[in-house]
Amino acid sequence: MNNTFDWNRFCKVVNKDFRNLWPMFGTTMIVLASLPFAIWLLFTVIGGSGMTVAPEVRVGMLMFFASLAGIMLPSRLYRTMNLRNEGIYFAMLPASKLEKFLSIMLFSFIVAPVCVYLGSLVLDIILRLMPAGPYHDWIWNSTLGFPLLTVVPMDEDFLPGFHSWILTAVTWTSMFNSTALFLFAATLFKKHKVLYTFLILYAIEFVLTIIAIPIFVALAQSPDFMEWLYDTFRDRFSSPEKMMNTIMAVTMVFNIIVTVLFTWLSWRRLKKMPY
């Protein structure tokens, strides 16, 4: 099929992927959405009702498990998309490559993470209603606002002058950049796509750490560099809030660039995939 877009064909592809979502990835989504219960049970056994798991920690767990759903889905629901023989079925679907790729993006970036997110949120509410356990406050009473879906100002005691919308944007763009990276990896590896990607990322981080530590130690021992660094921060950041906002803004832009880059690379891989 050519790379044009037809709405009816696209809807048929989405419908096919939706029907495959439960039998091929449903168990994984249930496990991911249920993991907060295991953590709740662990803290209940260890500390009983006297231990508290802060709403901010629970928000972080929701986002983490939702992110895992996004990075795992391409290797499960679209396992054969880069396999020369098994991928014939994917290649012969009566839709253009663009329509199939947009469906992959829809389920990887939105459908799977949102399903796990909502499932974990409902579970968190149920666990909060339990008479025992470490959940003593509602998750939407977090200083981060409602679980990273709000644009209201944060609690001033948490980060003065800082607004949750930028943290929300950084968090979601971080999830998207992870999903895009693992989507690209799913077009490269034929087996153990998620595992191999984690191992390669760990190896890269290990090598960069070995290289970076001596450099940072040498720079820290340089009086001229430390004086320049101090003057730079003093001149450019008049307050901690300004520095934090700048760091968050740079992080968000970096996440967007990484997401766009690896999504584009994934598209090019699938577009030129030989079957």
C-alpha positions in Angstrom: 0.0 0.0 0.0 1.2 3.6 -0.6 1.9 6.0 2.2 -1.3 8.1 1.8 -3.7 8.4 4.6 -7.3 7.3 4.5 -9.4 7.7 7.6 -11.6 4.6 7.1 -8.6 2.4 6.6 -6.9 3.9 9.6 -9.9 3.2 11.8 -9.9 -0.4 10.6 -6.2 -0.8 11.6 -6.9 0.8 15.0 -9.9 -1.5 15.5 -7.7 -4.6 14.6 -5.0 -3.4 17.1 -7.6 -2.8 19.7 -9.0 -6.3 19.4 -5.5 -7.7 19.7 -4.6 -5.5 22.7 -6.3 -7.7 25.3 -5.2 -11.2 24.2 -1.7 -10.1 23.5 -1.0 -7.4 26.1 -3.9 -7.5 28.5 -2.2 -9.7 31.2 0.8 -7.4 31.2 -1.4 -4.3 31.6 -3.2 -6.0 34.5 0.1 -6.9 36.2 1.5 -3.4 35.8 -1.7 -1.7 37.1 -1.7 -4.1 40.1 2.0 -3.6 41.1 1.0 -0.7 43.5 -1.0 -3.3 45.4 2.2 -5.4 46.0 4.0 -2.2 47.2 1.0 -1.3 49.4 1.0 -4.9 50.9 4.7 -4.8 51.5 4.5 -1.5 53.5 1.4 -2.8 55.3 3.3 -5.9 56.5 6.4 -4.0 57.4 4.9 -1.0 59.1 1.2 -1.5 59.5 -1.0 1.6 59.8 1.8 3.5 61.4 3.7 3.8 58.1 2.8 6.4 55.5 3.3 6.3 51.8 3.1 9.9 50.7 0.7 10.8 47.8 3.7 12.2 45.8 5.4 8.7 45.9 2.1 7.1 44.7 1.9 9.6 41.8 5.4 8.6 40.9 4.4 4.9 40.9 1.5 5.6 38.6 3.6 7.4 36.1 6.4 4.8 36.3 4.1 1.8 35.6 2.3 3.7 32.9 5.6 4.4 31.3 6.5 0.7 31.5 3.3 -0.1 29.6 4.4 2.3 26.8 7.9 0.8 26.4 6.8 -2.8 26.6 3.8 -2.6 24.2 5.7 -2.4 20.8 7.6 -5.6 21.6 4.4 -7.5 22.4 1.6 -6.1 20.2 3.9 -5.6 17.2 6.4 -8.3 17.8 6.6 -9.4 14.2 6.8 -6.0 12.5 10.5 -6.3 11.9 10.7 -10.1 11.2 11.4 -11.1 7.6 9.1 -14.1 7.6 6.6 -13.6 10.4 6.2 -10.0 9.5 4.4 -10.8 6.2 1.0 -10.6 7.9 1.9 -7.1 9.2 3.2 -6.1 5.8 0.1 -7.3 3.9 -2.5 -5.6 6.1 -4.8 -3.6 3.7 -3.5 -0.2 4.9 -0.7 2.1 4.1 2.6 2.1 6.1 1.7 5.5 7.4 -1.7 4.3 8.8 -0.1 1.3 10.4 2.6 3.4 12.0 0.2 5.9 13.3 -1.8 3.1 14.9 1.4 1.8 16.5 2.1 5.3 17.9 -1.5 5.6 19.2 -1.3 2.4 21.2 2.3 2.8 22.4 2.1 6.5 23.4 -1.5 6.8 24.6 -3.7 3.7 24.8 -1.5 1.4 26.8 -0.1 4.0 29.2 -3.5 5.5 29.9 -5.1 2.1 30.5 -2.4 1.2 33.1 -2.5 4.8 34.6 -6.3 4.7 35.1 -6.2 1.1 36.4 -3.5 2.0 39.0 -5.5 5.2 39.9 -8.7 3.2 40.6 -6.6 0.7 42.6 -5.0 3.5 44.6 -8.5 4.8 45.5 -9.6 1.4 46.6 -6.5 0.9 48.7 -7.0 4.3 50.3 -10.5 3.1 51.4 -9.0 0.2 53.3 -9.1 0.5 57.1 -5.5 -0.5 57.4 -2.4 0.2 55.4 0.0 3.1 54.7 -2.3 5.2 52.4 -3.5 7.9 54.8 -4.3 10.6 52.3 -6.0 10.8 48.9 -3.6 10.8 45.9 -5.0 14.0 44.5 -4.0 15.8 47.8 -0.4 15.5 46.6 1.6 18.7 46.6 2.0 18.0 42.9 -1.7 18.5 42.4 -4.0 15.9 40.9 -1.7 13.0 39.6 0.3 15.1 37.1 -2.7 16.2 35.1 -3.2 19.7 36.6 -2.1 23.2 35.8 -2.8 24.8 39.2 0.1 26.1 41.3 1.9 23.6 43.6 2.0 23.8 47.3 4.3 26.8 48.1 6.1 24.7 50.7 7.1 22.2 48.1 8.7 24.4 45.5 8.0 28.2 45.9 7.0 29.9 42.7 7.0 26.6 40.8 4.0 25.5 38.8 2.9 21.9 38.3 2.3 22.4 34.6 6.0 22.4 33.8 6.6 19.3 36.0 3.6 17.7 34.3 5.1 18.5 30.8 8.5 17.2 31.8 7.1 14.0 33.2 4.9 13.2 30.2 7.6 14.1 27.7 10.0 11.9 29.6 7.5 9.0 29.2 7.2 9.8 25.5 10.9 9.8 24.9 11.3 6.4 26.7 8.5 5.0 24.6 10.0 6.4 21.3 13.4 4.9 22.2 12.0 1.4 22.9 9.8 1.7 19.8 12.9 2.2 17.7 14.6 -0.7 19.5 11.6 -2.9 18.7 12.3 -2.3 15.0 16.0 -3.4 15.5 16.0 -6.5 17.7 14.2 -9.7 16.7 14.0 -11.2 20.2 14.1 -9.9 23.8 13.5 -6.4 22.5 12.9 -4.8 25.9 15.6 -6.7 27.7 18.3 -6.0 25.1 17.4 -2.3 25.1 17.7 -2.1 28.9 21.1 -3.9 28.8 22.4 -1.6 26.1 21.2 1.5 27.9 22.9 0.3 31.1 26.1 -0.4 29.2 26.1 3.1 27.7 25.4 4.6 31.1 28.2 2.6 32.6 30.7 3.7 30.0 29.7 7.3 30.2 30.0 7.3 34.0 33.5 5.9 33.7 34.4 8.7 31.3 32.6 11.5 33.1 33.8 10.9 36.7 37.5 11.7 36.1 36.5 14.8 34.0 34.2 16.1 36.8 36.8 15.4 39.5 39.5 17.3 37.4 37.1 20.2 36.8 36.1 20.4 40.5 39.8 20.7 41.5 40.3 23.6 39.1 39.8 26.9 41.0 39.4 28.9 37.7 36.6 26.6 36.5 34.8 26.7 39.9 35.0 30.5 40.0 33.6 30.7 36.4 30.8 28.3 37.3 29.9 30.3 40.4 29.9 33.6 38.5 27.8 32.1 35.7 25.1 30.8 38.0 25.1 34.0 40.1 24.6 36.2 37.0 22.1 34.0 35.1 20.0 32.7 38.0 18.8 35.3 40.4 16.8 32.8 42.4 16.5 29.1 43.0 13.0 29.2 41.3 14.5 30.6 38.1 17.2 28.0 38.0 14.7 25.2 38.6 12.4 26.5 35.9 15.3 26.7 33.4 16.4 23.2 34.2 12.9 21.9 33.7 12.5 23.8 30.5 15.8 22.5 29.1 14.8 19.0 30.1 11.4 19.3 28.4 13.0 20.5 25.2 15.5 17.7 25.3 12.7 15.1 25.8 10.8 16.5 22.8 13.9 16.3 20.6 14.6 12.7 21.6 11.0 11.7 21.1 10.8 13.2 17.7 14.2 11.8 16.7 13.5 8.2 17.7 9.9 8.3 16.4 11.3 9.5 13.0 13.9 6.7 13.0 11.3 4.1 13.8 9.2 5.4 10.9 12.1 5.2 8.6 12.9 1.7 9.7 9.4 0.4 9.2 9.0 2.3 5.9 12.1 0.6 4.4 11.6 -2.8 6.1 12.1 -5.8 3.8 9.8 -8.7 4.2 
